[in-house]
C-alpha cells in the first residue's frame, strides 16, 4: 500500500480519530508504536522541546527566532551555519541574529566554491551541537545533512528565481509557473538509478548547477536533481499545516513522471500527553492535540523505499528528527515560517534595514 497522506480528504489523525480514518490510512494495522520509535531519551527530548517552541511562538515567532529558542532549550552551545558560496550574505545575517541572542556560532569563511562536505568537517572539528542550513544548492543540502555529525534544521531554502521563497512555486503552480513546472522538455531525461552515495549526489548536484542559468526555481532544480540521480520514487514529509502545499507538490511531481509517497506529521495520532506535554503547553489548551510524529514520518517513507525525500514545511526540530531517521538522501523543498508566509529570509533582510536605519 502506497502512503499518500497528501491526498487525504479528512486528516483525522489531527484529532486522534483513527477509527474513522480513510481505509488506506497507514495508521491501520502494523503502525510503529510511540514507545518503539522514541525509545532513546534524545529523540524524546527533541520532540518535547520542539513542541514547546511551536506552542510558545505559534504565529508570533519567525523561524530564525524559533531556531534560537530551540537551541537554548536543548542546551546547544555552538551552532554551525551551513551555506553555499552565493548565500554568504544570508548566512552572515543568521550569524548576526543568533549572536545577538547570545548563541555562539560557527560561520565558515567566505569562498567562491560550494563545499558541503568541508563545512560538515569544519563543524565537527569545531564541535558544534546543532547545525542549520542557511541556503544550500539542491543536492549540497543532501550531502551536508548526511555527513553532519549532529542534528540539522533548515532555515533558508535557496531559490534564486523566487528570492529564496520556494513555496511560491507551489502557490503559482497552476498559474504563472504552470508551464515551467509541467514542461518536461526543459529537463534532462531520467538516468539509471545507481545509488545515492555522497559522491553520486555531488555529481548530480553539479549537473543541476550547470543549468542554473535557465532561470529555474528550486522545485524545477529538485526535479532535475532527481532525474540526474535516476530517482523515480520520491517521498514528501510535510507538516499538516502544509497539506494544501503538499497536494500541489505531489501533483507537480506526478505530472513529471515521479512516483510519490507522502507522510503527514500527525500520522500515528499520538496525543501530546504521551510525550509529557500539559494542557497549558499546547498550541490550543483544553483541546485534543497530537504530537508532530517526525520519526513515524521517516519510518513510513523508509518502508516505502523512497529514493529521495523532500522536506516540506516541518517545524524547527521536527525536521531535524525526520532527517536523522530517513534512509534516503534529503533535500529541502520549503521551510516553514508562520509569521512571514514561509518567506523565512525576510526576517534576515529586516536586520539589514534596521542597521541602515
Buried (B, 14 or more C-beta within 10 A) or exposed (E): EEBBBBBBEEBBBBBBEBEEBBEEBBBEEEBBEBEEBBEEEEBBBBBBBBBBBBBBBBEEBBBBBBBBBBBBBBEBEBBBBBBBBBBBBBBBBBBBBBEEBEBBBBBBEEEEEBBBBBBBBBBBEEEBBBBBBBBBBBBBBBBBBBBBBBBBBBBBBBBBBBEBBBBBBBBBBEEEBEEBBBEEEBBEEBBEBEEBEBEBBBBBBBBBBEBBEEEBBBBBBBBBBBBBBBBBBBBBBBBBBBBEBBBBBBBBBEBBEBBBBBBBBBBBBBEBEEBEBEEEBBEEEEEBBBBBBBBBBBBBBBBBEBBBBBBBBBBBBBBBBBBBBBBBBBBBBBBBBBBBEBBBBBBBBBBEEEEEE
